[in-house]
Amino acid sequence: MENLISVLQQECDAYEGLLELSRQKTPAIVAGNLEELSRITEEEQERADVVQNLDKKRVEVTKDIANVLNRDVEKLKLRNLIDMLGARPQEQKALSEAHDRLQASVHELTRINAQNLELLQSGLEMIQFEMNLAQAYQAAPETANYSRGAYSTGDALGSRRGNFDAKQ
């Protein structure tokens, strides 16, 4: 049981680290800071690998507990295990706290990642809009403006060509 509590606490720490990175990612997305976004993403990948390894450990420890208790590992959930520890209140409390902390971290991480996804999608939509606007400008019809020599000036509707600013 101590192994399970230890692994869950390590998982909580790892998820909280991912949560902090996701929080850092939000302003980087808003600012369009690709270097910072790249750095955060690399660090997230490293931490995700740690979470994956801890998850494998947790599954192994849970299998061991299920074998000792003679229970089906597929049906043995943490909530059931917490309820079964009524005779061992300290372990029950520690396991319950680790479970609740892990659940809260995962829930908050999911929420922030959904928010970041919306920000990224909005940014992509804005880029697509600006590209469409630039393409439409290039395809704008010429005006009927003539020079003194009675030749068409070739001006397009809207502002003059060649004034596209890629930094906007």
N, C-alpha and C positions, 0 to 999 in steps of 0.2 A: 504494500500500500504506500509505503514511504517513497518507493521508486516512482510510482504513478504521480504522487503529489509533486515530487521534485521535477519530473518531466513536464507536468502541466504548468508549474511555475516558470520553468525555462521557456516554455512555449508562450506564456503570457508576456514575458520580457521581450521575446523576439517579435511578437505581434505588436507590442507597444512601440518597439523600434520602427517597425514598418509604418505604424500609425503616424509617428513623428515625421518620417520621410514623406508620407502622403500630405501631411500638413505643410511641409516645406515646398512640396511640388506645386501647390495651388498658386502662390504668388509668382513662381517661376513661369507657370503657364500664362497667367494674366499679363506678366511683363514680356512674354515672348522670349525669355532668356533660354535659348537652346543649349548653351554650354552648361548652365546650372541644371536644366532638365535632364540632360544626358548624364551628368554626374550623379544626380539623385536616382535615376533609373538604374544605373550600374550598381549603386549601393543597395537599392531595393532588390535587385536580382540576387546579390550575395546573401542578403537577409532572408529572402524567400527560400534559398537553398538550405539555410539553417533551420527554418520552420519545417521544411519538408523532411529533413533528417530527424528532427524532434518528433514529428508526427509519426514517422516509422517506429521510433522508440516507444511512443505512447501506445501504438497498436500492439507491439510485442509485449509490453508490460500488461496491457489489458488482456491479451491472450493468456498470459501466465496466471493472472488473477482469475480469469474464467475457468481455467483448468483446476485451480485449487478449490474454487467454489462449486465446481462441477456444473457450470452454467454454459449455455450457448453464447459464444463470444459475439455473435451477430445481434443477439437480443440484450446483451449486457450494456446498458447505457450508463453514463456517469450519474445521472439522477437516480437510477435504480441502485447503483453502488453506494451513493450517499445515503439513501434511505436504509440500506442494509447495515450501515455502520452505526446504528443507533446505540449499540453497546460500547462503542468507542468514540465518545463525543469529541475528543481532540482531533482525531483523524477525520471524523465526519465534518467538523468545522473547517479544517484546513483544506479538505477536498472540495467542500462547498464554496469556499472563498476563491480557490483557484479556478473552479468551474465558472463562477459568476464573473470573475475578472476576465477570464478568457472570452467568455460570451460577450461581455461589454466591449472588449477591444476589437473583436471580429465585427461586431455590429457597427461600431464607429468607423472602422477601416472601410467597411462596405459603403457606408454613407459618404465618406470623403472621396473614395474612389469613384462613386457615381457622380458626385459633384465635379470632380476633375474631368471625368469623361464628358460631361455636359459642356464644360468650358472648352475642352479640346474640339468638340463637335461644333460649337459656336464659332471658334476661331477658324476652323476649316470652312464653315459656311461663309464667313466674312471674306476669306481669301477667294473662295469660288465666286462670290458676288463681285469682288474687285476685278477678278480676271474676266468675268463676263462683261463688266462695264468697260474695261480696256479693249476687249475684242469688239464690243458694240461701237465704241468710239472709232476704231479703225475701219469699221464697215459703215460709218455714217455717210449719208449722201452728200455730194458736193453742193455748194450753194450756187446760185445763179449770179454770182458777183463777177463783174468784168473789169478788166484794167482799161487804161486809157486807149490802148491799141485794140480794143474790142475783143480781147482774148479772155477766156475764163481763167480766173485766178486759181481755181482748184481748191479753194478753202472748203473744209468740211464744216458741217453744222456743229455748233458748240465752240469750245476754245481751239486754239491753233494746235496743229500736230507737233509732236516732238516735245511736249511739255509733261510727259508722264514721269512722275517721281516715284521710284520703287521703294523709297523709305517711308512713304505714308502708310 
